[in-house]
Structures are given as structure tokens and as C-alpha cells.
Amino acid sequence: MTEHATAHHCQCQKKDHGEAANKLLPKAYDILAIEKHTELEWTFRVAKDFDTHYGQFVEVSLPLAGEAPISVSDYGDDYIDLLIRKVGKVTEKLFSLHPGDKVWMRGVHGNGYPMEEYQQKQLIVVAGGTGVAPVKGLLSHFCHHPESIKQLDMILGFKNREAVLFQQDLNLWRQQQNLIVTLDEGEADEQFCVGRVTDYIDQLDFSAPDAIQAIVVGPPIMIKFVVLALLERGLGKEQIWVDYERRMACAVGKCGHCRIGDKYVCLDGPVFRFDQAQHMID
């Protein structure tokens, strides 16, 4: 999650009018709650007054610190959940705040996940590390509405036990759907496997590949090899959705940091159907 300056705001606002300009104008919102997952990853629940859906992102900013693009991990009618990793100047300051304090947000930005494509399909979701955050709300949605999907298979990877996110949600998902949680380091038990996420793809059911949709999100190298594994098992490129949320930047296509070839992740994504984004794989 790259942090960057906010100097471009004024220039962009002069070019937009009406409702569109509101997405570019930071606004103060109350922090409603903070949940600590690890020493470096906390969920901030922040009040909101805008519509959003799974896979989109907001720009979070603090005066004199800058701003950072943060994926929506979940939301309700009047709040948004943001998993924030402490990695720089903006996030360092965010971690000093408390419920009742304010943060500034602009957005919401990005296209998000095409939920209608997953209805009554077998959905495979493979995510690694903080890449679990953009799909957290989507996974909870389908776990709470199992009638809308044929089957949900989740392979989620973390570095070790100390890095595991959303532990309470994992316990619930494990009871309701097919969940495999892998660790790069540690020992296996009834909750965790050890190894790479690709090591466990063969445990999934690929007997009806035409009825499968897949989502892959995480580090670029992980995305590359998971996609290759899915293609080898009969999925078409149009059945795979890749999320390049780690490449998000200014959200308006001005800084150029999100550009991959002819695509701007902030504007064209961050979610792409793989047949339309295969050239973006490193």
C-alpha cells in the first residue's frame, strides 16, 4: 500500500464538477473502532456516507502526513472497514489514533469484484497476506448467503501464526465452507497447513471446470503462479479475476505509479479479468 503526497488534489478538482468532484475531495470521518490483528496490521472501522462494494478502495489521509490507498475489507450501511498495515509516515500516524479521532478519506475508487459473475458458481479464492483484506467482506457475504453460490473454496496464506488475520472470521468460514489456511513457517495442525498456497490447489474439486470462477489476490509472484496452476487445471482465462490492489496509487491516473503497460490499476482496476490483463503479469 503505497503512500504518496496529496498535492494533486487541487489540480484535479478544477477539472471536475458536481458529484464527480466529491470523490477527489478529502473529507473528515470519525474512527468508530480499532481492532488489532497483529503488531503491524489493524482494522480501522470508519464512519462513511457513500456507497461502496467489495474490491474498491479509498484514499486515507492525515494533514501534514500525506495519504495512502487502502482497500475496503468490509462495510455496512454507515461504516467501512479498512485493514491498515504500519509501513510508513501516514500509517505510523494512523496507528497513534483512537476511536473518536478523525481521518480524512476520498473516494470510493476502483471497479471492485463483479459479484453477479459468481452467482450459482463454484468460487475459488486464493489470497496471501494482506491480500486477504480485499476479499474479506466478499468471503463473509457468501458464507452468510450460501444459497447464492454452489461452493466456496478458500486458500489463504500467511507467513506464520503471528501474521494470521481475521482469526474469528476464519473460524466461522471454516465451519461453513471449504477453507485451507497455509503458513510459510511453523507446524501443521487442525487449523493450519504448512507450505505455499499453490501446494494445496490439487485438493480442490475441478471436476466441472466450466462452472468455476476464481479470484486471486496477493503478491505479484503469488498471483503469477496461482493463475498458472488454475489454467493447468482447465480454467479459462476469462474465468479468473486478479486483483492488483498492491499497485494502487493516486486513484486518478496522474502520478503514473499504478501504470502497467497500457493499464492504470487505479482507473481500470484494481480487479481485472485475466484474459484482459494477462500482459500485466511479471
C-alpha positions in Angstrom: 0.0 0.0 0.0 1.9 3.0 -1.3 1.8 6.3 0.4 2.1 9.5 -1.5 1.6 13.2 -1.4 -1.7 15.0 -1.8 -0.6 18.0 -3.9 -2.5 16.8 -6.9 -6.0 17.3 -5.2 -6.5 20.9 -6.1 -5.5 20.5 -9.8 -7.8 17.5 -10.2 -10.8 19.3 -8.6 -10.6 22.2 -11.0 -11.2 19.7 -13.8 -14.3 18.0 -12.3 -17.7 19.4 -11.3 -20.7 18.3 -9.3 -20.8 14.8 -7.8 -17.7 13.6 -9.5 -15.6 16.2 -7.8 -16.7 14.8 -4.4 -14.6 11.7 -4.9 -11.5 13.8 -5.2 -12.1 16.0 -2.2 -10.9 14.6 1.2 -13.5 14.7 4.0 -13.1 14.1 7.7 -14.8 10.9 9.1 -14.9 9.5 12.7 -13.0 6.4 13.7 -15.6 4.2 15.2 -13.5 1.3 16.4 -10.0 -0.2 16.0 -9.3 -4.0 16.0 -5.7 -5.1 16.4 -4.8 -8.3 14.5 -1.0 -8.2 14.7 1.6 -5.7 15.8 1.6 -4.3 12.2 -2.0 -4.8 10.9 -5.0 -3.3 12.5 -8.6 -2.8 11.2 -10.0 0.7 11.4 -13.8 1.0 11.3 -14.6 4.4 10.0 -17.9 6.2 9.5 -19.0 6.7 5.9 -21.7 8.4 3.9 -21.0 7.0 0.5 -21.8 3.7 -1.3 -19.2 1.1 -1.8 -18.8 -2.6 -2.7 -16.2 -5.3 -2.3 -12.8 -4.8 -4.0 -12.9 -1.0 -4.1 -10.6 1.3 -2.2 -10.4 4.7 -0.6 -7.6 7.2 -0.2 -6.9 7.8 3.5 -5.0 10.9 4.5 -3.9 12.9 7.5 -2.8 16.6 7.5 0.9 17.1 7.1 1.5 13.3 6.7 0.1 12.5 3.2 -2.3 9.8 2.0 -2.4 6.1 1.3 -4.7 3.9 -0.8 -6.5 1.4 1.4 -8.7 -1.5 0.2 -12.2 -1.9 1.5 -12.1 -5.0 3.6 -15.8 -4.9 4.6 -18.6 -2.4 5.0 -22.1 -1.7 6.4 -24.7 0.9 5.9 -22.8 3.6 7.8 -19.3 2.3 8.2 -16.3 1.0 6.2 -13.6 -1.4 7.5 -10.0 -0.8 6.4 -7.2 -3.1 7.2 -4.1 -0.9 7.5 -0.5 -2.1 7.7 2.0 0.1 9.5 4.6 0.7 6.8 5.3 4.4 6.6 4.7 8.0 7.6 0.9 8.0 7.1 0.2 4.7 8.6 2.6 5.4 11.5 0.5 8.4 12.4 -2.7 6.4 11.9 -1.6 3.9 14.5 -1.4 6.7 17.1 -5.1 7.5 16.7 -8.0 6.2 18.8 -11.8 5.7 18.4 -13.4 9.2 18.3 -10.5 10.7 16.3 -10.9 11.6 12.7 -9.3 10.5 9.5 -9.7 12.0 6.0 -10.9 9.9 3.1 -11.7 10.5 -0.6 -13.3 8.0 -2.8 -14.6 5.4 -3.2 -12.4 4.3 -6.1 -11.9 1.3 -8.3 -14.2 -1.2 -10.0 -14.4 -4.0 -7.4 -15.5 -7.6 -7.8 -18.3 -8.5 -10.3 -20.5 -10.3 -7.8 -23.0 -11.2 -10.4 -20.4 -13.4 -12.2 -20.1 -15.6 -9.1 -23.8 -16.3 -8.6 -24.5 -20.1 -8.6 -20.9 -20.9 -9.4 -18.1 -22.7 -7.6 -15.9 -19.9 -6.5 -12.2 -20.4 -5.7 -10.5 -17.6 -3.8 -6.7 -17.7 -3.3 -5.2 -14.9 -1.3 -2.0 -14.2 0.5 -1.0 -12.0 3.5 -2.7 -8.6 3.5 -4.2 -9.6 0.1 -6.9 -11.4 2.3 -8.2 -7.9 3.2 -9.8 -7.0 -0.2 -11.8 -10.3 -0.2 -12.7 -10.5 3.5 -16.1 -8.9 3.0 -16.8 -10.9 -0.1 -16.0 -14.2 1.7 -18.2 -13.2 4.6 -21.0 -12.4 2.2 -21.0 -15.7 0.6 -20.6 -17.6 3.9 -23.7 -15.8 5.2 -25.6 -16.4 1.9 -24.6 -19.9 0.8 -27.7 -20.2 -1.3 -26.2 -17.7 -3.8 -23.2 -19.9 -4.6 -22.7 -23.6 -5.4 -19.5 -23.9 -3.5 -16.8 -21.7 -2.0 -13.2 -22.8 -1.8 -10.7 -20.6 0.0 -6.9 -21.0 0.2 -5.5 -18.2 2.3 -1.7 -18.0 3.0 0.2 -16.2 5.8 3.8 -16.1 6.8 3.3 -17.6 10.3 0.7 -17.9 13.1 1.6 -14.4 14.3 0.7 -13.0 10.9 -2.7 -14.6 10.6 -5.5 -12.0 10.0 -9.2 -12.1 10.8 -8.9 -15.1 13.1 -12.6 -15.0 14.3 -13.8 -14.9 10.7 -11.6 -17.8 9.7 -13.2 -19.9 12.5 -16.6 -19.1 11.1 -15.7 -19.6 7.4 -14.1 -23.0 8.3 -17.4 -24.2 9.7 -19.5 -23.0 6.7 -17.3 -23.6 3.6 -14.1 -25.2 2.4 -11.2 -23.3 4.0 -7.5 -24.1 3.8 -5.1 -21.8 5.7 -1.4 -22.2 4.9 1.7 -20.9 6.8 5.1 -20.4 5.3 6.6 -21.1 8.7 5.5 -23.3 11.6 3.9 -26.6 12.2 0.7 -28.0 10.8 -2.3 -28.8 13.0 -6.1 -29.0 12.6 -6.3 -25.3 11.7 -3.2 -24.7 9.6 -1.3 -26.4 6.8 2.3 -25.6 6.0 3.6 -24.6 2.6 2.7 -22.4 -0.3 -0.9 -21.8 -1.4 -0.2 -23.4 -4.7 0.7 -26.7 -2.9 -3.0 -27.1 -2.0 -4.7 -26.3 -5.2 -4.8 -30.0 -6.1 -7.1 -30.5 -3.1 -9.9 -28.6 -4.8 -12.6 -30.0 -7.0 -12.0 -29.3 -10.7 -14.5 -31.9 -12.0 -16.7 -29.2 -13.6 -14.2 -26.5 -14.7 -16.7 -24.6 -16.8 -18.8 -23.8 -13.7 -15.9 -22.3 -11.8 -14.9 -18.7 -11.2 -11.7 -17.8 -9.4 -10.2 -14.8 -7.6 -6.5 -14.3 -6.9 -5.0 -11.6 -4.8 -1.7 -11.1 -3.1 1.9 -10.5 -4.0 2.6 -10.4 -7.8 4.7 -13.5 -7.8 1.9 -15.4 -6.0 -0.7 -14.2 -8.4 1.5 -15.4 -11.3 1.9 -19.0 -10.1 -1.6 -19.4 -8.8 -3.0 -18.3 -12.2 -0.7 -20.7 -14.0 -1.9 -23.5 -11.7 -5.6 -22.7 -12.4 -5.0 -22.6 -16.1 -3.3 -26.0 -16.0 -6.4 -27.4 -14.3 -8.7 -26.4 -17.0 -10.0 -23.0 -16.2 -10.2 -20.4 -19.0 -8.6 -17.1 -18.7 -12.0 -15.4 -18.7 -12.9 -17.3 -15.5 -10.0 -15.9 -13.4 -10.1 -12.5 -11.7 -6.8 -10.9 -10.5 -6.6 -8.1 -8.0 -3.6 -5.8 -8.3 -4.5 -3.7 -5.2 -0.9 -3.5 -4.2 -0.3 -1.3 -7.2 -2.9 1.3 -6.3 -1.6 4.9 -6.0 -3.3 8.3 -6.5 -6.6 6.9 -7.8 -6.9 9.5 -10.6 -4.2 8.3 -13.1 -2.0 11.3 -12.6 1.1 10.0 -10.8 1.7 7.1 -13.1 2.8 4.7 -10.2 -0.1 2.3 -10.9 0.6 2.0 -14.7 1.3 -1.5 -16.0 1.7 -1.4 -19.8 -1.4 0.4 -21.1 -3.4 -0.2 -17.9 -3.8 2.1 -14.9 -4.7 0.0 -11.9 -6.4 2.9 -10.1 -8.7 3.6 -13.0 -9.1 0.3 -14.9 -8.9 -1.9 -11.8 -7.8 -2.9 -9.3 -9.8 -6.0 -10.3 -9.1 -7.4 -13.8 -10.4 -10.4 -15.7 -7.3 -12.3 -16.6 -7.9 -12.5 -20.3 -7.9 -8.7 -20.4 -4.9 -8.3 -18.1 -2.6 -11.2 -18.8 0.2 -8.9 -20.2 0.3 -7.3 -16.7 1.8 -10.5 -15.1 5.5 -10.0 -14.4 
